[in-house]
């Protein structure tokens, strides 16, 4: 199976292009990345995670966060350009869109979504046929990260802080 036919990648494309739920894009790709390449930072999935994160920050009005993550995204896209993850999507269009988006962010332009062009007919069919619920209002999408259970994240942060202090 081609790596972009994985259900998480298919869902990522549907969320990015249709619902514009960038938080969910981050979540499903991070789960996939942890499954196949945990801790491998220089991976194409991390580039796409950063892209989703940047779009989420930009829509929320967090321009510094959006700029920082989009710059890192573009760098990571370039570093992983030969990856099979880009075979089924229009990579050159993705580079153009992320670069144009970075320029818009630098100009403090209002949020503007873009689309990931799918080149492979089988992947396009998988994305098209995936049914996901799209009943989120814009306020939900903008503030989604604050609505989730963060107890595990906070526990991990405390453990990490304690380890640093114990050194």
N, C-alpha and C positions, 0 to 999 in steps of 0.2 A: 504494500500500500504506500502510495506517495505520502510524505509527511504532511502535506497540506490537505489531505483528505481525512485527517484525524478529526473526530467530532468537535474537539475544542477549537481547532483552527477554523473549521466551517462556521461554528458559532461566532467566533471572533469576527469573521468577515461579515456575517449577517448583522451583528450588533454594530459594527463600525459603519457599514454602508446604509443600513435601514433604520435602526432605532437610535443610532448615535449615542448609545450607552457606553461611553468610553471607560467608565469604571468597570463595567462588566467585561469589556474587552480585556482590560488589565487582568482581571481575576481569572478568566478562562485560559488566557495565554500563560499566566504564571503557573497555573496548575499543570499545564502541558509541559512547560519548560522544566519544572521540577521533576516531572515524570521521565524526561528523556535526557536532560543535561543539567542536573542540579549543580549549582555553584559555578557553572561555566558562563561567566559574564559576557564574553565575546561570542555571543550566539545570535542568530537572526531573530529568534523569538524575543530576546531582550531588547532588540532594536524596535520591534513592534509594540512591546510592552511600554517602552519609553514614549513612543509616538502616541499611544493611547493615553498615557498619563499626561503628556503635554497638552493634548486636546482637552482633557478633563480640566486641567488647571486653567487653560485659556478661557474656556467657557465660564468658569467660576470667577474670573477676574484676577487670578493669581498670575500676573504677567511674569514676575521674576521666576517662579517655578516652571511656567510654561516655556520660557526662553531657555532655561538651563536644560530641561529635559529634551526639548526639541534639538538643541545643539548636539547633545550626546546621542540622540537617536540618529541624526544624520551621519555622525561620525561612525556609529556602529553599523548603520546600513552600508556605508562605504567599506568598512572592514570585513563585512560578511557578504560582499556582492556576489561571490561565486557559489553561494548556498543554493541547494535544491529547493529551499523554501520560497525562492523568488522565481522558480520556473513556471509556475502556474498563474502568476500575477504579472502585471506590467511594471517591472522594476524601474525602468527609466521614468515612467509616469509617476511612480511613487516618490522617486528622488525629486522630481520636479515639484510635486505637490508639497512635500515636506519643506523644501527650500523656499517655495513661495509662501508657505504658511509661516515660516520663520521670519521672513521679511515683513509680513503683515503684523506679526507679533511685535517686531522691533519698531514698527510704526504706530503701535498702540491702536491698531484697527480693531473694529468689533469682530467678535468670534465668527468664523466662517468654516463650516465643515467641508471636507473633501471626500472623495470616494477612492477606494482601492479598486482598480480595474482588474477584473478576473479574465485571464486569457484562455484558460482551459475549460472546454465545454462540460466535462464531467464535474469539475469543481463548481462551475456556475450552476449546474443542475442541483448539486448537493445544497448549495447555499440557498437557492431559490425555493427548494422543497422543505427547508428547515422551518418548522413552525415555532415561533417564539412569541411570547406575549409582549405586546407593545402598548401597554396602557399607562405608561409613566408620563406624568406631566413634567414640564421643564424644571420646576423647583425640585422634584424628586431626583432627576438626573444630575442636577447641579450639586446637590448636597448629599448624594447617596452614601459617600464614605462615612458621614457622621451618623447614619441611621443603622449601621451594622453593629454587631456585637464585637467589641474591641478587647474583650477581657484577655484573650490569648496573646494578642499583640502587646498589651500592657504588661503582662507577665513576662514575656520575652525581653522587653525593654528593661524591666527591673533586674532580671537575671544578668543581662549584659552589663548593666550599670554596676551591679554588685561585683562581677568578675573584674571590671576595669578598676574599681576601687580597691579590690583585694590585691592587686599587683603591686 
